Amino acid sequence: MAPLAGLRRTVGHLTVGGLFCLAAALLVPERPVQSPAEPRSAAASVPSHTVRRAGRRPMLQKRRLPTDQDILDQAHAAYIRGERQHAIDLAAGIAEKGGELALPAWRFIGLAACSVRSYRLATRAFGNLMSVDDQEALIRACKSNGLAFINREFVEP
């Protein structure tokens, strides 16, 4: 018990034991106090030099691949921005893949093809539309853009 008694000696307003604790606190990195009930995070088990190095660079996040609906939405947005050919290319990828969005993609392609007066693409889209209502809507759209419909295909007059 005698060695501990010397640590209680005061130097100014601090005790020697207090100086020792202060020096130890300044030299040892501060760690958050964690209750036993809290689970230990993965970052707590990583060495501090690794955390500091990783903190300099932004961590890469996994990107979600766009769904077919996302791509079709991008096609609509591109069409509105005036990027007609890009819009058609995006929708063509969905249409050619098939699936549940193929029909809306062909509908979109047909209407976009009419707006750029692409009679071959409009005819191809017409052949992929199964609904009579969709086909009639495409015929009206192409006629309003100057394409004629003769023998189940669009032609330039």
Sequence and secondary structure as in RCSB ss.txt:
>XXXX:A:sequence
MAPLAGLRRTVGHLTVGGLFCLAAALLVPERPVQSPAEPRSAAASVPSHTVRRAGRRPMLQKRRLPTDQDILDQA
HAAYIRGERQHAIDLAAGIAEKGGELALPAWRFIGLAACSVRSYRLATRAFGNLMSVDDQEALIRACKSNGLAFI
NREFVEP
>XXXX:A:secstr
 HHHHHHT EETTEEHHHHHHHHHHHHS       TTS   TGGGS HHHHHHHHHS          HHHHHHHH
HHHHHTT HHHHHHHHHHHHHH STTHHHHHHHHHHHHHHTT HHHHHHHHHH   HHHHHHHHHHHHHTT EEE
TTEEE  
